């Protein structure tokens, strides 16, 4: 029996940042593209780490890739 994972709800901005982290974008680039300060992006990252129970950008990238794959699989099952 498979347990259904509970994925924390991420805001649209958090989702954008996760996607950029997956693509190995540095904080300065993320900040510039989203019209934020580097400190604001760093705070988003700290909040994401706490929300997801992770400790690094690498873990966040892996989590994001896994979530994207799970979402794709879910969409493919429906289609």
C-alpha beads as a LAMMPS data file, in Angstrom:
LAMMPS data file: protein, C-alpha beads

79 atoms
78 bonds

1 atom types
1 bond types

-500.0 500.0 xlo xhi
-500.0 500.0 ylo yhi
-500.0 500.0 zlo zhi

Masses

1 110.0

Atoms # bond

1 1 1 0.000 0.000 0.000
2 1 1 1.331 3.413 -0.993
3 1 1 0.894 6.350 1.308
4 1 1 -0.142 9.592 -0.253
5 1 1 2.545 12.196 0.375
6 1 1 1.484 15.537 1.690
7 1 1 3.230 18.253 -0.246
8 1 1 3.268 21.621 1.475
9 1 1 1.498 24.357 -0.422
10 1 1 3.954 26.722 -2.079
11 1 1 3.014 30.214 -3.151
12 1 1 3.447 31.113 -6.822
13 1 1 6.586 33.100 -5.892
14 1 1 8.024 30.143 -3.966
15 1 1 7.312 27.920 -6.965
16 1 1 9.184 30.369 -9.224
17 1 1 12.169 30.352 -6.901
18 1 1 12.231 26.545 -6.686
19 1 1 12.149 26.343 -10.490
20 1 1 15.079 28.766 -10.724
21 1 1 17.029 26.807 -8.109
22 1 1 16.446 23.627 -10.148
23 1 1 18.067 25.487 -13.038
24 1 1 21.084 26.409 -10.842
25 1 1 20.390 30.140 -10.961
26 1 1 22.404 32.179 -8.443
27 1 1 20.616 34.380 -5.909
28 1 1 21.634 37.575 -7.737
29 1 1 20.064 36.359 -10.994
30 1 1 16.895 35.212 -9.247
31 1 1 16.632 38.574 -7.488
32 1 1 17.149 40.552 -10.698
33 1 1 14.646 38.529 -12.710
34 1 1 11.966 38.679 -10.007
35 1 1 12.684 42.327 -9.107
36 1 1 13.606 41.424 -5.525
37 1 1 16.652 42.034 -3.367
38 1 1 19.152 39.271 -2.754
39 1 1 18.167 39.369 0.914
40 1 1 14.521 38.769 0.017
41 1 1 15.462 35.765 -2.119
42 1 1 17.628 34.444 0.725
43 1 1 14.674 34.802 3.087
44 1 1 12.426 32.911 0.653
45 1 1 15.031 30.141 0.577
46 1 1 15.231 30.002 4.375
47 1 1 11.430 29.843 4.557
48 1 1 11.328 27.082 1.925
49 1 1 13.978 25.069 3.780
50 1 1 11.957 25.318 6.990
51 1 1 8.649 24.537 5.276
52 1 1 10.080 21.493 3.485
53 1 1 12.427 20.285 6.224
54 1 1 15.526 20.539 4.067
55 1 1 18.899 22.201 4.576
56 1 1 20.488 23.146 1.257
57 1 1 19.966 24.397 -2.282
58 1 1 20.887 20.936 -3.565
59 1 1 18.143 19.334 -1.472
60 1 1 15.695 22.001 -2.646
61 1 1 16.614 21.327 -6.283
62 1 1 16.152 17.572 -5.821
63 1 1 12.825 18.123 -4.063
64 1 1 11.686 20.406 -6.888
65 1 1 12.702 17.943 -9.596
66 1 1 10.873 15.148 -7.784
67 1 1 7.748 17.304 -7.448
68 1 1 7.837 18.272 -11.140
69 1 1 8.177 14.619 -12.131
70 1 1 5.307 13.585 -9.835
71 1 1 3.106 16.346 -11.276
72 1 1 3.938 15.277 -14.844
73 1 1 3.141 11.652 -14.007
74 1 1 -0.168 12.702 -12.459
75 1 1 -1.082 14.740 -15.570
76 1 1 -0.109 11.850 -17.858
77 1 1 -2.397 9.461 -15.961
78 1 1 -5.329 11.833 -16.440
79 1 1 -4.654 12.381 -20.147

Bonds

1 1 1 2
2 1 2 3
3 1 3 4
4 1 4 5
5 1 5 6
6 1 6 7
7 1 7 8
8 1 8 9
9 1 9 10
10 1 10 11
11 1 11 12
12 1 12 13
13 1 13 14
14 1 14 15
15 1 15 16
16 1 16 17
17 1 17 18
18 1 18 19
19 1 19 20
20 1 20 21
21 1 21 22
22 1 22 23
23 1 23 24
24 1 24 25
25 1 25 26
26 1 26 27
27 1 27 28
28 1 28 29
29 1 29 30
30 1 30 31
31 1 31 32
32 1 32 33
33 1 33 34
34 1 34 35
35 1 35 36
36 1 36 37
37 1 37 38
38 1 38 39
39 1 39 40
40 1 40 41
41 1 41 42
42 1 42 43
43 1 43 44
44 1 44 45
45 1 45 46
46 1 46 47
47 1 47 48
48 1 48 49
49 1 49 50
50 1 50 51
51 1 51 52
52 1 52 53
53 1 53 54
54 1 54 55
55 1 55 56
56 1 56 57
57 1 57 58
58 1 58 59
59 1 59 60
60 1 60 61
61 1 61 62
62 1 62 63
63 1 63 64
64 1 64 65
65 1 65 66
66 1 66 67
67 1 67 68
68 1 68 69
69 1 69 70
70 1 70 71
71 1 71 72
72 1 72 73
73 1 73 74
74 1 74 75
75 1 75 76
76 1 76 77
77 1 77 78
78 1 78 79
